[in-house]
Amino acid sequence: MRTKEYWRNWVRAAGIRAIKTVAQTAIGAIGASVAMGDVNWPLVASTAVLSGIVSLLTSVAGLPEVSVPEEV
């Protein structure tokens, strides 16, 4: 039971982190594109999605906000 709860918490925390990372990356890419004079939307989208994937993969190493269940 604890393992199921752990994974539910992990997926939620990793998802929140990934969504925040995607938003931050999109904002940065849009800002850089505007400074250059043209927003390349496919580039913004692909960069943001890639950052979300990298965030999820990084979360595999561990999330400090999700405690590991004790062995019974």
mmJSON file of the N, C-alpha and C atoms, coordinates in Angstrom:
{"data_MODEL":{"atom_site":{
"group_PDB":["ATOM","ATOM","ATOM","ATOM","ATOM","ATOM","ATOM","ATOM","ATOM","ATOM","ATOM","ATOM","ATOM","ATOM","ATOM","ATOM","ATOM","ATOM","ATOM","ATOM","ATOM","ATOM","ATOM","ATOM","ATOM","ATOM","ATOM","ATOM","ATOM","ATOM","ATOM","ATOM","ATOM","ATOM","ATOM","ATOM","ATOM","ATOM","ATOM","ATOM","ATOM","ATOM","ATOM","ATOM","ATOM","ATOM","ATOM","ATOM","ATOM","ATOM","ATOM","ATOM","ATOM","ATOM","ATOM","ATOM","ATOM","ATOM","ATOM","ATOM","ATOM","ATOM","ATOM","ATOM","ATOM","ATOM","ATOM","ATOM","ATOM","ATOM","ATOM","ATOM","ATOM","ATOM","ATOM","ATOM","ATOM","ATOM","ATOM","ATOM","ATOM","ATOM","ATOM","ATOM","ATOM","ATOM","ATOM","ATOM","ATOM","ATOM","ATOM","ATOM","ATOM","ATOM","ATOM","ATOM","ATOM","ATOM","ATOM","ATOM","ATOM","ATOM","ATOM","ATOM","ATOM","ATOM","ATOM","ATOM","ATOM","ATOM","ATOM","ATOM","ATOM","ATOM","ATOM","ATOM","ATOM","ATOM","ATOM","ATOM","ATOM","ATOM","ATOM","ATOM","ATOM","ATOM","ATOM","ATOM","ATOM","ATOM","ATOM","ATOM","ATOM","ATOM","ATOM","ATOM","ATOM","ATOM","ATOM","ATOM","ATOM","ATOM","ATOM","ATOM","ATOM","ATOM","ATOM","ATOM","ATOM","ATOM","ATOM","ATOM","ATOM","ATOM","ATOM","ATOM","ATOM","ATOM","ATOM","ATOM","ATOM","ATOM","ATOM","ATOM","ATOM","ATOM","ATOM","ATOM","ATOM","ATOM","ATOM","ATOM","ATOM","ATOM","ATOM","ATOM","ATOM","ATOM","ATOM","ATOM","ATOM","ATOM","ATOM","ATOM","ATOM","ATOM","ATOM","ATOM","ATOM","ATOM","ATOM","ATOM","ATOM","ATOM","ATOM","ATOM","ATOM","ATOM","ATOM","ATOM","ATOM","ATOM","ATOM","ATOM","ATOM","ATOM","ATOM","ATOM","ATOM","ATOM","ATOM","ATOM","ATOM","ATOM","ATOM","ATOM"],
"id":[1,2,3,4,5,6,7,8,9,10,11,12,13,14,15,16,17,18,19,20,21,22,23,24,25,26,27,28,29,30,31,32,33,34,35,36,37,38,39,40,41,42,43,44,45,46,47,48,49,50,51,52,53,54,55,56,57,58,59,60,61,62,63,64,65,66,67,68,69,70,71,72,73,74,75,76,77,78,79,80,81,82,83,84,85,86,87,88,89,90,91,92,93,94,95,96,97,98,99,100,101,102,103,104,105,106,107,108,109,110,111,112,113,114,115,116,117,118,119,120,121,122,123,124,125,126,127,128,129,130,131,132,133,134,135,136,137,138,139,140,141,142,143,144,145,146,147,148,149,150,151,152,153,154,155,156,157,158,159,160,161,162,163,164,165,166,167,168,169,170,171,172,173,174,175,176,177,178,179,180,181,182,183,184,185,186,187,188,189,190,191,192,193,194,195,196,197,198,199,200,201,202,203,204,205,206,207,208,209,210,211,212,213,214,215,216],
"type_symbol":["N","C","C","N","C","C","N","C","C","N","C","C","N","C","C","N","C","C","N","C","C","N","C","C","N","C","C","N","C","C","N","C","C","N","C","C","N","C","C","N","C","C","N","C","C","N","C","C","N","C","C","N","C","C","N","C","C","N","C","C","N","C","C","N","C","C","N","C","C","N","C","C","N","C","C","N","C","C","N","C","C","N","C","C","N","C","C","N","C","C","N","C","C","N","C","C","N","C","C","N","C","C","N","C","C","N","C","C","N","C","C","N","C","C","N","C","C","N","C","C","N","C","C","N","C","C","N","C","C","N","C","C","N","C","C","N","C","C","N","C","C","N","C","C","N","C","C","N","C","C","N","C","C","N","C","C","N","C","C","N","C","C","N","C","C","N","C","C","N","C","C","N","C","C","N","C","C","N","C","C","N","C","C","N","C","C","N","C","C","N","C","C","N","C","C","N","C","C","N","C","C","N","C","C","N","C","C","N","C","C","N","C","C","N","C","C"],
"label_atom_id":["N","CA","C","N","CA","C","N","CA","C","N","CA","C","N","CA","C","N","CA","C","N","CA","C","N","CA","C","N","CA","C","N","CA","C","N","CA","C","N","CA","C","N","CA","C","N","CA","C","N","CA","C","N","CA","C","N","CA","C","N","CA","C","N","CA","C","N","CA","C","N","CA","C","N","CA","C","N","CA","C","N","CA","C","N","CA","C","N","CA","C","N","CA","C","N","CA","C","N","CA","C","N","CA","C","N","CA","C","N","CA","C","N","CA","C","N","CA","C","N","CA","C","N","CA","C","N","CA","C","N","CA","C","N","CA","C","N","CA","C","N","CA","C","N","CA","C","N","CA","C","N","CA","C","N","CA","C","N","CA","C","N","CA","C","N","CA","C","N","CA","C","N","CA","C","N","CA","C","N","CA","C","N","CA","C","N","CA","C","N","CA","C","N","CA","C","N","CA","C","N","CA","C","N","CA","C","N","CA","C","N","CA","C","N","CA","C","N","CA","C","N","CA","C","N","CA","C","N","CA","C","N","CA","C","N","CA","C","N","CA","C","N","CA","C","N","CA","C","N","CA","C"],
"label_alt_id":[null,null,null,null,null,null,null,null,null,null,null,null,null,null,null,null,null,null,null,null,null,null,null,null,null,null,null,null,null,null,null,null,null,null,null,null,null,null,null,null,null,null,null,null,null,null,null,null,null,null,null,null,null,null,null,null,null,null,null,null,null,null,null,null,null,null,null,null,null,null,null,null,null,null,null,null,null,null,null,null,null,null,null,null,null,null,null,null,null,null,null,null,null,null,null,null,null,null,null,null,null,null,null,null,null,null,null,null,null,null,null,null,null,null,null,null,null,null,null,null,null,null,null,null,null,null,null,null,null,null,null,null,null,null,null,null,null,null,null,null,null,null,null,null,null,null,null,null,null,null,null,null,null,null,null,null,null,null,null,null,null,null,null,null,null,null,null,null,null,null,null,null,null,null,null,null,null,null,null,null,null,null,null,null,null,null,null,null,null,null,null,null,null,null,null,null,null,null,null,null,null,null,null,null,null,null,null,null,null,null,null,null,null,null,null,null],
"label_comp_id":["MET","MET","MET","ARG","ARG","ARG","THR","THR","THR","LYS","LYS","LYS","GLU","GLU","GLU","TYR","TYR","TYR","TRP","TRP","TRP","ARG","ARG","ARG","ASN","ASN","ASN","TRP","TRP","TRP","VAL","VAL","VAL","ARG","ARG","ARG","ALA","ALA","ALA","ALA","ALA","ALA","GLY","GLY","GLY","ILE","ILE","ILE","ARG","ARG","ARG","ALA","ALA","ALA","ILE","ILE","ILE","LYS","LYS","LYS","THR","THR","THR","VAL","VAL","VAL","ALA","ALA","ALA","GLN","GLN","GLN","THR","THR","THR","ALA","ALA","ALA","ILE","ILE","ILE","GLY","GLY","GLY","ALA","ALA","ALA","ILE","ILE","ILE","GLY","GLY","GLY","ALA","ALA","ALA","SER","SER","SER","VAL","VAL","VAL","ALA","ALA","ALA","MET","MET","MET","GLY","GLY","GLY","ASP","ASP","ASP","VAL","VAL","VAL","ASN","ASN","ASN","TRP","TRP","TRP","PRO","PRO","PRO","LEU","LEU","LEU","VAL","VAL","VAL","ALA","ALA","ALA","SER","SER","SER","THR","THR","THR","ALA","ALA","ALA","VAL","VAL","VAL","LEU","LEU","LEU","SER","SER","SER","GLY","GLY","GLY","ILE","ILE","ILE","VAL","VAL","VAL","SER","SER","SER","LEU","LEU","LEU","LEU","LEU","LEU","THR","THR","THR","SER","SER","SER","VAL","VAL","VAL","ALA","ALA","ALA","GLY","GLY","GLY","LEU","LEU","LEU","PRO","PRO","PRO","GLU","GLU","GLU","VAL","VAL","VAL","SER","SER","SER","VAL","VAL","VAL","PRO","PRO","PRO","GLU","GLU","GLU","GLU","GLU","GLU","VAL","VAL","VAL"],
"label_asym_id":["A","A","A","A","A","A","A","A","A","A","A","A","A","A","A","A","A","A","A","A","A","A","A","A","A","A","A","A","A","A","A","A","A","A","A","A","A","A","A","A","A","A","A","A","A","A","A","A","A","A","A","A","A","A","A","A","A","A","A","A","A","A","A","A","A","A","A","A","A","A","A","A","A","A","A","A","A","A","A","A","A","A","A","A","A","A","A","A","A","A","A","A","A","A","A","A","A","A","A","A","A","A","A","A","A","A","A","A","A","A","A","A","A","A","A","A","A","A","A","A","A","A","A","A","A","A","A","A","A","A","A","A","A","A","A","A","A","A","A","A","A","A","A","A","A","A","A","A","A","A","A","A","A","A","A","A","A","A","A","A","A","A","A","A","A","A","A","A","A","A","A","A","A","A","A","A","A","A","A","A","A","A","A","A","A","A","A","A","A","A","A","A","A","A","A","A","A","A","A","A","A","A","A","A","A","A","A","A","A","A","A","A","A","A","A","A"],
"label_entity_id":["1","1","1","1","1","1","1","1","1","1","1","1","1","1","1","1","1","1","1","1","1","1","1","1","1","1","1","1","1","1","1","1","1","1","1","1","1","1","1","1","1","1","1","1","1","1","1","1","1","1","1","1","1","1","1","1","1","1","1","1","1","1","1","1","1","1","1","1","1","1","1","1","1","1","1","1","1","1","1","1","1","1","1","1","1","1","1","1","1","1","1","1","1","1","1","1","1","1","1","1","1","1","1","1","1","1","1","1","1","1","1","1","1","1","1","1","1","1","1","1","1","1","1","1","1","1","1","1","1","1","1","1","1","1","1","1","1","1","1","1","1","1","1","1","1","1","1","1","1","1","1","1","1","1","1","1","1","1","1","1","1","1","1","1","1","1","1","1","1","1","1","1","1","1","1","1","1","1","1","1","1","1","1","1","1","1","1","1","1","1","1","1","1","1","1","1","1","1","1","1","1","1","1","1","1","1","1","1","1","1","1","1","1","1","1","1"],
"label_seq_id":[1,1,1,2,2,2,3,3,3,4,4,4,5,5,5,6,6,6,7,7,7,8,8,8,9,9,9,10,10,10,11,11,11,12,12,12,13,13,13,14,14,14,15,15,15,16,16,16,17,17,17,18,18,18,19,19,19,20,20,20,21,21,21,22,22,22,23,23,23,24,24,24,25,25,25,26,26,26,27,27,27,28,28,28,29,29,29,30,30,30,31,31,31,32,32,32,33,33,33,34,34,34,35,35,35,36,36,36,37,37,37,38,38,38,39,39,39,40,40,40,41,41,41,42,42,42,43,43,43,44,44,44,45,45,45,46,46,46,47,47,47,48,48,48,49,49,49,50,50,50,51,51,51,52,52,52,53,53,53,54,54,54,55,55,55,56,56,56,57,57,57,58,58,58,59,59,59,60,60,60,61,61,61,62,62,62,63,63,63,64,64,64,65,65,65,66,66,66,67,67,67,68,68,68,69,69,69,70,70,70,71,71,71,72,72,72],
"pdbx_PDB_ins_code":[null,null,null,null,null,null,null,null,null,null,null,null,null,null,null,null,null,null,null,null,null,null,null,null,null,null,null,null,null,null,null,null,null,null,null,null,null,null,null,null,null,null,null,null,null,null,null,null,null,null,null,null,null,null,null,null,null,null,null,null,null,null,null,null,null,null,null,null,null,null,null,null,null,null,null,null,null,null,null,null,null,null,null,null,null,null,null,null,null,null,null,null,null,null,null,null,null,null,null,null,null,null,null,null,null,null,null,null,null,null,null,null,null,null,null,null,null,null,null,null,null,null,null,null,null,null,null,null,null,null,null,null,null,null,null,null,null,null,null,null,null,null,null,null,null,null,null,null,null,null,null,null,null,null,null,null,null,null,null,null,null,null,null,null,null,null,null,null,null,null,null,null,null,null,null,null,null,null,null,null,null,null,null,null,null,null,null,null,null,null,null,null,null,null,null,null,null,null,null,null,null,null,null,null,null,null,null,null,null,null,null,null,null,null,null,null],
"Cartn_x":[0.823,0.0,0.86,1.904,2.773,3.46,3.793,4.46,3.536,2.279,1.312,1.15,1.095,0.984,2.235,3.401,4.665,4.647,4.269,4.287,3.259,2.117,1.1,1.661,2.318,2.925,4.065,4.859,5.986,5.502,4.513,3.982,3.417,2.714,2.136,3.246,4.244,5.335,6.17,6.49,7.283,6.498,5.199,4.357,4.292,4.143,4.114,5.434,6.541,7.857,8.009,7.571,7.702,6.857,5.646,4.778,5.396,5.94,6.603,7.809,8.581,9.761,9.357,8.298,7.803,7.396,6.654,6.208,7.39,8.351,9.516,10.332,10.49,11.241,10.521,9.21,8.436,8.55,8.457,8.583,9.957,10.996,12.351,12.538,12.015,12.154,11.366,10.175,9.371,10.082,10.61,11.332,12.541,13.303,14.482,14.063,12.969,12.494,11.999,11.305,10.802,11.977,13.012,14.197,14.855,14.751,15.325,14.361,13.107,12.172,11.115,11.186,10.191,10.078,8.841,8.622,8.403,9.283,9.177,8.438,7.105,6.273,6.616,6.912,7.327,8.6,9.528,10.755,10.451,9.588,9.197,8.551,7.622,6.915,7.864,8.725,9.623,10.626,11.11,12.041,11.363,10.127,9.393,9.086,8.669,8.368,9.634,10.727,11.987,12.399,12.202,12.557,11.681,10.42,9.547,10.005,10.435,10.946,12.216,13.101,14.331,14.006,13.02,12.611,12.125,11.294,10.807,11.953,12.874,14.015,14.903,15.06,15.846,15.163,13.841,13.093,13.277,13.686,13.932,15.038,15.955,17.048,16.541,15.351,14.771,14.168,13.127,12.453,12.471,13.052,13.144,11.777,10.769,9.457,8.653,9.173,8.497,9.362,8.856,9.643,9.501,10.589,10.626,9.987,9.064,8.42,9.408,9.162,10.024,9.771,10.826,10.688,9.989,9.054,8.323,8.875],
"Cartn_y":[-1.201,0.0,1.254,1.232,2.409,2.664,1.581,1.731,2.401,2.013,2.62,4.114,4.447,5.853,6.628,5.996,6.638,6.997,6.028,6.286,7.325,7.331,8.352,9.745,9.846,11.125,11.507,10.499,10.777,11.306,10.641,11.061,12.471,12.752,14.097,15.152,14.903,15.868,16.034,14.933,15.005,15.724,15.473,16.152,17.653,18.049,19.479,20.132,19.473,20.02,20.132,19.123,19.127,20.24,20.419,21.484,22.852,23.06,24.334,24.553,23.486,23.586,23.915,23.269,23.544,25.01,25.513,26.907,27.877,27.606,28.482,28.478,27.313,27.221,27.941,27.773,28.458,29.967,30.45,31.898,32.391,31.636,32.022,31.99,30.96,30.844,31.93,32.228,33.303,34.636,34.868,36.126,36.28,35.207,35.265,35.468,34.822,34.966,36.376,36.953,38.325,39.288,39.055,39.923,39.84,38.684,38.52,38.972,39.244,39.814,38.879,37.585,36.655,35.437,35.095,33.926,32.713,31.749,30.497,29.506,29.424,28.64,27.155,26.528,25.118,24.926,25.863,25.788,25.975,26.921,27.154,25.884,25.302,24.106,22.921,22.68,21.528,21.713,22.925,23.202,22.994,23.459,23.321,21.853,21.106,19.681,18.915,19.203,18.543,18.842,20.069,20.407,19.649,19.425,18.638,17.199,16.631,15.255,15.164,16.122,16.136,16.285,17.103,17.261,15.949,15.217,13.928,12.938,12.913,12.002,12.368,13.653,14.106,13.713,13.731,13.371,11.908,11.079,9.667,9.536,10.481,10.453,10.687,11.227,11.445,12.831,12.891,14.149,14.372,15.47,15.692,15.835,16.245,16.426,15.128,14.033,12.738,11.806,11.423,10.556,9.102,8.377,6.968,6.156,5.241,4.458,3.551,3.378,2.512,1.059,0.26,-1.182,-1.797,-2.67,-3.298,-4.677],
"Cartn_z":[0.0,0.0,0.0,0.773,0.834,-0.499,-1.197,-2.488,-3.491,-3.503,-4.418,-4.117,-2.852,-2.449,-2.847,-2.675,-3.062,-4.542,-5.387,-6.826,-7.232,-6.571,-6.855,-6.523,-5.364,-4.966,-5.899,-6.317,-7.204,-8.55,-9.135,-10.435,-10.337,-9.263,-9.082,-8.978,-8.115,-7.919,-9.184,-9.849,-11.08,-12.175,-12.249,-13.238,-13.011,-11.758,-11.432,-11.812,-11.463,-11.832,-13.346,-14.064,-15.525,-16.142,-15.654,-16.181,-15.929,-14.729,-14.425,-15.34,-15.567,-16.432,-17.861,-18.358,-19.715,-19.831,-18.851,-18.89,-18.85,-17.978,-17.875,-19.163,-19.76,-21.007,-22.137,-22.209,-23.252,-23.1,-21.881,-21.645,-22.087,-21.744,-22.149,-23.654,-24.296,-25.749,-26.47,-25.968,-26.575,-26.398,-25.207,-24.963,-25.858,-26.032,-26.912,-28.361,-28.765,-30.15,-30.424,-29.475,-29.645,-29.764,-28.972,-29.045,-30.415,-31.078,-32.41,-33.496,-33.113,-34.076,-34.618,-34.329,-34.872,-33.961,-33.586,-32.735,-33.625,-33.502,-34.24,-33.332,-33.489,-32.59,-32.564,-33.701,-33.619,-32.79,-32.89,-32.102,-30.618,-30.302,-28.905,-28.338,-29.083,-28.611,-28.437,-29.411,-29.31,-28.177,-27.983,-26.892,-25.547,-25.425,-24.168,-23.865,-24.869,-24.665,-24.286,-24.952,-24.625,-23.187,-22.751,-21.37,-20.379,-20.722,-19.859,-19.751,-20.866,-20.862,-20.018,-20.182,-19.392,-17.903,-17.574,-16.181,-15.592,-16.337,-15.851,-15.666,-16.616,-16.505,-15.32,-15.065,-13.921,-12.618,-12.611,-11.408,-11.025,-11.96,-11.664,-10.609,-10.596,-9.62,-8.205,-8.073,-6.751,-6.622,-5.839,-5.562,-4.051,-3.6,-2.157,-1.478,-2.212,-1.598,-1.478,-2.032,-1.937,-1.098,0.066,0.933,0.496,0.59,0.209,1.344,0.987,2.04,2.76,4.049,4.849,4.508,4.518,4.288,5.484,5.234,6.336,6.6],
"occupancy":[1.0,1.0,1.0,1.0,1.0,1.0,1.0,1.0,1.0,1.0,1.0,1.0,1.0,1.0,1.0,1.0,1.0,1.0,1.0,1.0,1.0,1.0,1.0,1.0,1.0,1.0,1.0,1.0,1.0,1.0,1.0,1.0,1.0,1.0,1.0,1.0,1.0,1.0,1.0,1.0,1.0,1.0,1.0,1.0,1.0,1.0,1.0,1.0,1.0,1.0,1.0,1.0,1.0,1.0,1.0,1.0,1.0,1.0,1.0,1.0,1.0,1.0,1.0,1.0,1.0,1.0,1.0,1.0,1.0,1.0,1.0,1.0,1.0,1.0,1.0,1.0,1.0,1.0,1.0,1.0,1.0,1.0,1.0,1.0,1.0,1.0,1.0,1.0,1.0,1.0,1.0,1.0,1.0,1.0,1.0,1.0,1.0,1.0,1.0,1.0,1.0,1.0,1.0,1.0,1.0,1.0,1.0,1.0,1.0,1.0,1.0,1.0,1.0,1.0,1.0,1.0,1.0,1.0,1.0,1.0,1.0,1.0,1.0,1.0,1.0,1.0,1.0,1.0,1.0,1.0,1.0,1.0,1.0,1.0,1.0,1.0,1.0,1.0,1.0,1.0,1.0,1.0,1.0,1.0,1.0,1.0,1.0,1.0,1.0,1.0,1.0,1.0,1.0,1.0,1.0,1.0,1.0,1.0,1.0,1.0,1.0,1.0,1.0,1.0,1.0,1.0,1.0,1.0,1.0,1.0,1.0,1.0,1.0,1.0,1.0,1.0,1.0,1.0,1.0,1.0,1.0,1.0,1.0,1.0,1.0,1.0,1.0,1.0,1.0,1.0,1.0,1.0,1.0,1.0,1.0,1.0,1.0,1.0,1.0,1.0,1.0,1.0,1.0,1.0,1.0,1.0,1.0,1.0,1.0,1.0,1.0,1.0,1.0,1.0,1.0,1.0],
"B_iso_or_equiv":[0.0,0.0,0.0,0.0,0.0,0.0,0.0,0.0,0.0,0.0,0.0,0.0,0.0,0.0,0.0,0.0,0.0,0.0,0.0,0.0,0.0,0.0,0.0,0.0,0.0,0.0,0.0,0.0,0.0,0.0,0.0,0.0,0.0,0.0,0.0,0.0,0.0,0.0,0.0,0.0,0.0,0.0,0.0,0.0,0.0,0.0,0.0,0.0,0.0,0.0,0.0,0.0,0.0,0.0,0.0,0.0,0.0,0.0,0.0,0.0,0.0,0.0,0.0,0.0,0.0,0.0,0.0,0.0,0.0,0.0,0.0,0.0,0.0,0.0,0.0,0.0,0.0,0.0,0.0,0.0,0.0,0.0,0.0,0.0,0.0,0.0,0.0,0.0,0.0,0.0,0.0,0.0,0.0,0.0,0.0,0.0,0.0,0.0,0.0,0.0,0.0,0.0,0.0,0.0,0.0,0.0,0.0,0.0,0.0,0.0,0.0,0.0,0.0,0.0,0.0,0.0,0.0,0.0,0.0,0.0,0.0,0.0,0.0,0.0,0.0,0.0,0.0,0.0,0.0,0.0,0.0,0.0,0.0,0.0,0.0,0.0,0.0,0.0,0.0,0.0,0.0,0.0,0.0,0.0,0.0,0.0,0.0,0.0,0.0,0.0,0.0,0.0,0.0,0.0,0.0,0.0,0.0,0.0,0.0,0.0,0.0,0.0,0.0,0.0,0.0,0.0,0.0,0.0,0.0,0.0,0.0,0.0,0.0,0.0,0.0,0.0,0.0,0.0,0.0,0.0,0.0,0.0,0.0,0.0,0.0,0.0,0.0,0.0,0.0,0.0,0.0,0.0,0.0,0.0,0.0,0.0,0.0,0.0,0.0,0.0,0.0,0.0,0.0,0.0,0.0,0.0,0.0,0.0,0.0,0.0,0.0,0.0,0.0,0.0,0.0,0.0],
"pdbx_formal_charge":[null,null,null,null,null,null,null,null,null,null,null,null,null,null,null,null,null,null,null,null,null,null,null,null,null,null,null,null,null,null,null,null,null,null,null,null,null,null,null,null,null,null,null,null,null,null,null,null,null,null,null,null,null,null,null,null,null,null,null,null,null,null,null,null,null,null,null,null,null,null,null,null,null,null,null,null,null,null,null,null,null,null,null,null,null,null,null,null,null,null,null,null,null,null,null,null,null,null,null,null,null,null,null,null,null,null,null,null,null,null,null,null,null,null,null,null,null,null,null,null,null,null,null,null,null,null,null,null,null,null,null,null,null,null,null,null,null,null,null,null,null,null,null,null,null,null,null,null,null,null,null,null,null,null,null,null,null,null,null,null,null,null,null,null,null,null,null,null,null,null,null,null,null,null,null,null,null,null,null,null,null,null,null,null,null,null,null,null,null,null,null,null,null,null,null,null,null,null,null,null,null,null,null,null,null,null,null,null,null,null,null,null,null,null,null,null],
"auth_seq_id":[1,1,1,2,2,2,3,3,3,4,4,4,5,5,5,6,6,6,7,7,7,8,8,8,9,9,9,10,10,10,11,11,11,12,12,12,13,13,13,14,14,14,15,15,15,16,16,16,17,17,17,18,18,18,19,19,19,20,20,20,21,21,21,22,22,22,23,23,23,24,24,24,25,25,25,26,26,26,27,27,27,28,28,28,29,29,29,30,30,30,31,31,31,32,32,32,33,33,33,34,34,34,35,35,35,36,36,36,37,37,37,38,38,38,39,39,39,40,40,40,41,41,41,42,42,42,43,43,43,44,44,44,45,45,45,46,46,46,47,47,47,48,48,48,49,49,49,50,50,50,51,51,51,52,52,52,53,53,53,54,54,54,55,55,55,56,56,56,57,57,57,58,58,58,59,59,59,60,60,60,61,61,61,62,62,62,63,63,63,64,64,64,65,65,65,66,66,66,67,67,67,68,68,68,69,69,69,70,70,70,71,71,71,72,72,72],
"auth_comp_id":["MET","MET","MET","ARG","ARG","ARG","THR","THR","THR","LYS","LYS","LYS","GLU","GLU","GLU","TYR","TYR","TYR","TRP","TRP","TRP","ARG","ARG","ARG","ASN","ASN","ASN","TRP","TRP","TRP","VAL","VAL","VAL","ARG","ARG","ARG","ALA","ALA","ALA","ALA","ALA","ALA","GLY","GLY","GLY","ILE","ILE","ILE","ARG","ARG","ARG","ALA","ALA","ALA","ILE","ILE","ILE","LYS","LYS","LYS","THR","THR","THR","VAL","VAL","VAL","ALA","ALA","ALA","GLN","GLN","GLN","THR","THR","THR","ALA","ALA","ALA","ILE","ILE","ILE","GLY","GLY","GLY","ALA","ALA","ALA","ILE","ILE","ILE","GLY","GLY","GLY","ALA","ALA","ALA","SER","SER","SER","VAL","VAL","VAL","ALA","ALA","ALA","MET","MET","MET","GLY","GLY","GLY","ASP","ASP","ASP","VAL","VAL","VAL","ASN","ASN","ASN","TRP","TRP","TRP","PRO","PRO","PRO","LEU","LEU","LEU","VAL","VAL","VAL","ALA","ALA","ALA","SER","SER","SER","THR","THR","THR","ALA","ALA","ALA","VAL","VAL","VAL","LEU","LEU","LEU","SER","SER","SER","GLY","GLY","GLY","ILE","ILE","ILE","VAL","VAL","VAL","SER","SER","SER","LEU","LEU","LEU","LEU","LEU","LEU","THR","THR","THR","SER","SER","SER","VAL","VAL","VAL","ALA","ALA","ALA","GLY","GLY","GLY","LEU","LEU","LEU","PRO","PRO","PRO","GLU","GLU","GLU","VAL","VAL","VAL","SER","SER","SER","VAL","VAL","VAL","PRO","PRO","PRO","GLU","GLU","GLU","GLU","GLU","GLU","VAL","VAL","VAL"],
"auth_asym_id":["A","A","A","A","A","A","A","A","A","A","A","A","A","A","A","A","A","A","A","A","A","A","A","A","A","A","A","A","A","A","A","A","A","A","A","A","A","A","A","A","A","A","A","A","A","A","A","A","A","A","A","A","A","A","A","A","A","A","A","A","A","A","A","A","A","A","A","A","A","A","A","A","A","A","A","A","A","A","A","A","A","A","A","A","A","A","A","A","A","A","A","A","A","A","A","A","A","A","A","A","A","A","A","A","A","A","A","A","A","A","A","A","A","A","A","A","A","A","A","A","A","A","A","A","A","A","A","A","A","A","A","A","A","A","A","A","A","A","A","A","A","A","A","A","A","A","A","A","A","A","A","A","A","A","A","A","A","A","A","A","A","A","A","A","A","A","A","A","A","A","A","A","A","A","A","A","A","A","A","A","A","A","A","A","A","A","A","A","A","A","A","A","A","A","A","A","A","A","A","A","A","A","A","A","A","A","A","A","A","A","A","A","A","A","A","A"],
"auth_atom_id":["N","CA","C","N","CA","C","N","CA","C","N","CA","C","N","CA","C","N","CA","C","N","CA","C","N","CA","C","N","CA","C","N","CA","C","N","CA","C","N","CA","C","N","CA","C","N","CA","C","N","CA","C","N","CA","C","N","CA","C","N","CA","C","N","CA","C","N","CA","C","N","CA","C","N","CA","C","N","CA","C","N","CA","C","N","CA","C","N","CA","C","N","CA","C","N","CA","C","N","CA","C","N","CA","C","N","CA","C","N","CA","C","N","CA","C","N","CA","C","N","CA","C","N","CA","C","N","CA","C","N","CA","C","N","CA","C","N","CA","C","N","CA","C","N","CA","C","N","CA","C","N","CA","C","N","CA","C","N","CA","C","N","CA","C","N","CA","C","N","CA","C","N","CA","C","N","CA","C","N","CA","C","N","CA","C","N","CA","C","N","CA","C","N","CA","C","N","CA","C","N","CA","C","N","CA","C","N","CA","C","N","CA","C","N","CA","C","N","CA","C","N","CA","C","N","CA","C","N","CA","C","N","CA","C","N","CA","C","N","CA","C","N","CA","C","N","CA","C","N","CA","C"],
"pdbx_PDB_model_num":[1,1,1,1,1,1,1,1,1,1,1,1,1,1,1,1,1,1,1,1,1,1,1,1,1,1,1,1,1,1,1,1,1,1,1,1,1,1,1,1,1,1,1,1,1,1,1,1,1,1,1,1,1,1,1,1,1,1,1,1,1,1,1,1,1,1,1,1,1,1,1,1,1,1,1,1,1,1,1,1,1,1,1,1,1,1,1,1,1,1,1,1,1,1,1,1,1,1,1,1,1,1,1,1,1,1,1,1,1,1,1,1,1,1,1,1,1,1,1,1,1,1,1,1,1,1,1,1,1,1,1,1,1,1,1,1,1,1,1,1,1,1,1,1,1,1,1,1,1,1,1,1,1,1,1,1,1,1,1,1,1,1,1,1,1,1,1,1,1,1,1,1,1,1,1,1,1,1,1,1,1,1,1,1,1,1,1,1,1,1,1,1,1,1,1,1,1,1,1,1,1,1,1,1,1,1,1,1,1,1,1,1,1,1,1,1]
}}}
